[in-house]
C-alpha cells in the first residue's frame, strides 16, 4: 500500500461524504467509450449528419415563434388615415375597419371622406383634412381622440404627383408636391408622436413610393419628395428607438389610382390599391421599417446596386419607366387629375 493513502473502505466513505451519493467521481462522462473499447466511428458519423439538421429545424421553429409573438392584432386599435377618400387611403381604411379597428378618414374632400366612412360602418367617421395646414391636422387628430380614444396608428397616405419634363414644371406645382408629400407627412409625425411616446406605444406608417429609391424621368420633383420623407423617417426612427413607437414606411411601385393615371409600370406589374392596403395592415401588425410592394423589388434594387455604373444604367432603363414618354400621349385621365390637384 502506498504511504499516506488509507484502505479502500476509507476512500469509499470519504467519497460518499464529500459527494453525497454512491458514485465514483472518476466515472467516465456519459457518451464517451469505456476504456479499452473501440470508438464507434459509425455513431459519430450519424451524429455529425443529424445534428446540423436538428439545430436548423429548431432555429427555424424559434424564428417562427418569435414572428408569431411579435405579430399583433389590429382589432380595437384607433387608426387615422390621411388622403382616405379614395384609392390606397380608402382601401386601407376599409381593411382596418374589417379587421376590427376604429378608423378615422381625413381628406381634403371632406364630403367624400364622410361618405366613404358611412360605407365602412361601425365607429368610422370622415372629416375634412388639409395636411399642409398645422391647425387642420391638429384638429383632425384631436377629433380622433375625442371620438375614438387615444391614437394607436397614423397612416400618412396623402400625396400628389405631377408628371412631365422638369423644365416645364410650374413652380407652384413643385411647391405643392413638397408641401403635401414631404412637409405634410413630416407634420403628421410631429403632431402624432408626442402622445404616442407619452403612452409608450404607437405606430406611424407613411405610404411613400419606390420613387423613394429610384427617380423615374418625368417624376423628378415627386421622387425628390419621396426621397426626402424616406430620409426623414430614417432619422426619426432612430430618435424614437426605445420609446415603444414604431416608424414604418411602405414603398409600392406603380398603383392603379388616379395619381398614376397615364403612367407606365416599367418592369413590374401594375399594383391594385388592395395590394398596398394589405401591406400597410400587415406592417402595423408586425412592424418593420421598410416594406416594398411587391417584395421582390427590394432584392432587385440591391442586386442592381452591385452592378458597374454602365450596366446599372442599362438595367434601370429597362426596369424604371420613362414617364415623360408615357404622358406625351395626352392621356385625358392624366390631364384631369393634374387640373384638379394643381389648377
ZALOVEX-758882 format. One record per residue (C-alpha): x, y, z; residue in one letter. Coordinates in steps of 0.1 Angstrom, whole numbers, padded with zeros to 4 digits, always signed. Example, Ala and Ser with C-alpha at 12.3 -4.5 7.8 and 13.67 -1.06 7.14 Angstrom:
2
+0123-0045+0078a;+0137-0011+0071s;
END
This chain:
343
+0000+0000+0000x;+0013+0034-0009x;+0023+0056+0021x;-0002+0083+0030x;-0032+0066+0014x;-0058+0048+0036x;-0075+0015+0029x;-0102+0013+0001x;-0131+0014+0027x;-0119+0047+0040x;-0116+0061+0005x;-0152+0050-0004x;-0165+0065+0028x;-0147+0098+0021x;-0162+0099-0014x;-0197+0093-0001x;-0195+0121+0025x;-0180+0147+0001x;-0201+0139-0029x;-0233+0130-0012x;-0241+0100-0034x;-0228+0065-0040x;-0209+0072-0072x;-0174+0073-0083x;-0160+0107-0091x;-0139+0092-0118x;-0168+0076-0137x;-0163+0084-0175x;-0185+0111-0189x;-0217+0098-0204x;-0215+0091-0241x;-0177+0085-0242x;-0165+0050-0249x;-0153+0028-0220x;-0116+0023-0215x;-0104-0004-0238x;-0135-0004-0261x;-0130+0007-0297x;-0146+0040-0307x;-0179+0038-0326x;-0170+0058-0357x;-0203+0050-0374x;-0222+0065-0345x;-0200+0097-0347x;-0208+0100-0384x;-0246+0096-0377x;-0243+0123-0350x;-0225+0147-0373x;-0251+0142-0401x;-0281+0146-0379x;-0271+0175-0356x;-0270+0203-0382x;-0305+0194-0394x;-0318+0192-0359x;-0303+0225-0349x;-0315+0241-0382x;-0351+0229-0376x;-0350+0241-0340x;-0337+0275-0351x;-0364+0279-0378x;-0391+0269-0352x;-0378+0295-0328x;-0378+0321-0356x;-0414+0313-0364x;-0424+0315-0327x;-0408+0349-0324x;-0425+0362-0355x;-0459+0350-0343x;-0453+0365-0309x;-0444+0399-0325x;-0475+0398-0348x;-0502+0418-0331x;-0539+0421-0338x;-0552+0454-0352x;-0586+0448-0338x;-0596+0475-0314x;-0568+0499-0325x;-0576+0535-0332x;-0564+0543-0367x;-0563+0576-0385x;-0557+0576-0423x;-0549+0607-0444x;-0559+0610-0481x;-0586+0584-0473x;-0615+0594-0495x;-0603+0572-0524x;-0575+0550-0538x;-0550+0535-0514x;-0562+0555-0484x;-0598+0543-0488x;-0588+0507-0493x;-0565+0509-0463x;-0592+0524-0441x;-0616+0497-0452x;-0592+0469-0445x;-0585+0482-0410x;-0623+0485-0403x;-0629+0450-0415x;-0602+0438-0391x;-0620+0454-0362x;-0601+0487-0359x;-0618+0520-0352x;-0610+0542-0382x;-0610+0580-0389x;-0607+0591-0425x;-0592+0625-0433x;-0592+0641-0468x;-0591+0674-0484x;-0625+0664-0499x;-0644+0663-0466x;-0677+0653-0482x;-0661+0623-0499x;-0644+0613-0466x;-0677+0614-0447x;-0694+0594-0475x;-0666+0568-0475x;-0668+0564-0437x;-0705+0558-0438x;-0698+0529-0461x;-0674+0513-0436x;-0699+0513-0408x;-0690+0508-0371x;-0675+0538-0354x;-0657+0551-0386x;-0660+0587-0394x;-0647+0611-0420x;-0637+0648-0418x;-0620+0674-0440x;-0582+0675-0436x;-0556+0697-0451x;-0522+0681-0443x;-0504+0713-0454x;-0521+0732-0425x;-0510+0726-0389x;-0543+0738-0374x;-0563+0715-0397x;-0541+0685-0389x;-0541+0691-0352x;-0579+0695-0352x;-0582+0661-0371x;-0561+0643-0345x;-0579+0659-0316x;-0613+0648-0331x;-0600+0613-0335x;-0590+0611-0298x;-0623+0627-0287x;-0645+0603-0307x;-0625+0571-0307x;-0599+0573-0280x;-0560+0576-0279x;-0545+0573-0313x;-0527+0540-0319x;-0518+0543-0356x;-0514+0572-0380x;-0512+0563-0417x;-0496+0592-0437x;-0511+0585-0471x;-0520+0618-0487x;-0499+0626-0518x;-0500+0643-0552x;-0479+0639-0583x;-0472+0659-0615x;-0456+0642-0645x;-0436+0659-0672x;-0402+0673-0681x;-0386+0692-0652x;-0381+0723-0674x;-0419+0725-0679x;-0429+0721-0643x;-0445+0753-0629x;-0431+0765-0596x;-0464+0763-0578x;-0468+0727-0589x;-0434+0718-0575x;-0441+0736-0542x;-0475+0718-0539x;-0458+0684-0541x;-0433+0694-0514x;-0460+0708-0491x;-0482+0677-0493x;-0458+0647-0498x;-0429+0659-0477x;-0440+0686-0452x;-0475+0671-0448x;-0461+0637-0437x;-0435+0654-0415x;-0463+0674-0399x;-0482+0642-0391x;-0452+0626-0375x;-0445+0657-0353x;-0481+0660-0342x;-0488+0623-0335x;-0455+0612-0320x;-0456+0631-0286x;-0489+0614-0274x;-0477+0580-0285x;-0443+0585-0267x;-0462+0595-0236x;-0483+0563-0237x;-0453+0542-0246x;-0469+0527-0277x;-0480+0536-0313x;-0472+0533-0349x;-0467+0560-0376x;-0467+0545-0410x;-0461+0565-0442x;-0471+0553-0477x;-0441+0565-0497x;-0431+0551-0531x;-0405+0531-0549x;-0396+0566-0561x;-0381+0570-0527x;-0352+0548-0540x;-0352+0554-0578x;-0361+0586-0598x;-0381+0580-0629x;-0377+0606-0657x;-0407+0628-0656x;-0412+0625-0618x;-0382+0644-0606x;-0399+0666-0580x;-0422+0638-0569x;-0392+0615-0564x;-0374+0642-0545x;-0403+0645-0520x;-0403+0607-0516x;-0365+0605-0512x;-0369+0633-0486x;-0396+0617-0465x;-0377+0584-0466x;-0346+0600-0452x;-0366+0620-0426x;-0382+0588-0413x;-0348+0571-0410x;-0337+0597-0386x;-0369+0599-0366x;-0369+0561-0362x;-0335+0563-0346x;-0346+0591-0323x;-0377+0572-0312x;-0358+0539-0306x;-0368+0525-0272x;-0399+0546-0268x;-0424+0519-0280x;-0433+0539-0311x;-0427+0522-0344x;-0418+0542-0376x;-0426+0524-0408x;-0426+0532-0445x;-0443+0512-0473x;-0428+0516-0508x;-0451+0505-0536x;-0443+0506-0573x;-0470+0520-0597x;-0505+0516-0583x;-0538+0517-0603x;-0550+0550-0589x;-0559+0585-0602x;-0525+0597-0591x;-0508+0574-0615x;-0532+0578-0644x;-0514+0577-0678x;-0481+0565-0664x;-0463+0532-0672x;-0452+0504-0648x;-0418+0495-0664x;-0406+0461-0655x;-0431+0454-0627x;-0469+0446-0628x;-0494+0473-0621x;-0505+0471-0584x;-0540+0474-0570x;-0548+0496-0541x;-0557+0465-0522x;-0521+0452-0526x;-0508+0482-0508x;-0535+0483-0482x;-0527+0447-0473x;-0491+0456-0468x;-0500+0485-0446x;-0522+0465-0423x;-0497+0436-0422x;-0468+0461-0413x;-0488+0476-0384x;-0494+0441-0372x;-0457+0432-0374x;-0438+0465-0376x;-0407+0468-0399x;-0391+0500-0411x;-0392+0493-0449x;-0417+0472-0467x;-0415+0471-0505x;-0446+0462-0526x;-0441+0439-0544x;-0414+0424-0521x;-0390+0413-0548x;-0383+0450-0557x;-0360+0453-0527x;-0339+0424-0537x;-0339+0436-0573x;-0327+0470-0563x;-0300+0457-0541x;-0287+0434-0569x;-0288+0463-0594x;-0268+0485-0570x;-0239+0460-0572x;-0235+0463-0609x;-0210+0486-0626x;-0223+0520-0634x;-0227+0515-0671x;-0245+0482-0668x;-0266+0495-0639x;-0279+0524-0661x;-0289+0499-0688x;-0308+0477-0663x;-0325+0508-0647x;-0337+0520-0682x;-0353+0486-0687x;-0369+0485-0652x;-0377+0521-0644x;-0402+0537-0669x;-0396+0570-0686x;-0428+0588-0677x;-0422+0617-0700x;-0427+0594-0729x;-0457+0578-0712x;-0476+0611-0708x;-0469+0625-0742x;-0499+0606-0755x;-0521+0633-0739x;-0540+0609-0716x;-0573+0626-0706x;-0573+0610-0672x;-0538+0624-0665x;-0548+0659-0675x;-0580+0657-0654x;-0561+0646-0623x;-0535+0674-0626x;-0561+0700-0634x;-0580+0690-0602x;-0549+0690-0579x;-0527+0718-0593x;-0552+0741-0610x;
END
